[in-house]
């Protein structure tokens, strides 16, 4: 009888985390992705959140979800600190707790950049905040008796809560807003595996390349090149999860130089392609 494969704690980070943070800038100022799914609740402040090529306006009480396939970045729209709750959970760890009737990962298994923002009632907001405090305390006191089970059972309760809220959220009420860099991002997404330069993009969009670069930077606070690199790494991660070899993932994601691919992949994800392939397995 085959046993359920266990999450390997030796090579990868803890399977879940929970942190309340207050600062003026986001933890990662560029487009990035995680190897875990992310639950992000804005408690105070106003920010814009880019997910792939769309942008969401976030106000206190808004919840937004990111799968481990989606690139994203937060931009503080005010000169004030903002407070947020961030929970990361590795799907490999939580999958054994799913049942045929309750898929705890359902809200992350969707088309990228769709259904990210979730509306919470006042009661759901208070419940999520309280559960997160319990989870954070259990993680910090992990050596005390019962803290491991408290953390896991609390995390399961959180996932049940946000899935219920996600299922009843109307997409018309949480639609992303249009933004000026969207046409640029959409063109990059559609031509990601082709050679992309500032000249080729500006020519395709009939825009001056200096204006193009300035527009993208002013709207996203990141460069076009940085967006392209992270998108290609994201595609490579997806290809590795589908069973492609590291070499195949390199070439199929638009990287022409293998050494550059390995270096860039590690800088972007914190792991080598081989490690990510093992994690997916």
Buried (B, 14 or more C-beta within 10 A) or exposed (E): EEEEEEBEEEEBBBBBBBEBEEEEEBEEEBBBBBBBBBBBBBBEBBBBBBBBBBBBEBEBBBBBBBBBBBBBBBBBEEEEEBBBBBBBBBBBBBBEBBEEEEBBBBBBEBEBBEBBBBBBEEEBBEBBBEBBBBBBBBBEEEEEEEBEEBBBBBBBBBBEBBBEBBEEBEEEEBEBEEBEBBBBBBBBBEBBEEEBEBEBBBEEBEBEBEEBBEBBBEBBBBBBEBBBBBBBBBBBBBBBBEEBBBEBBBBBBBBEEEEEBBEBBBEBBEBBBEBBBBBBE
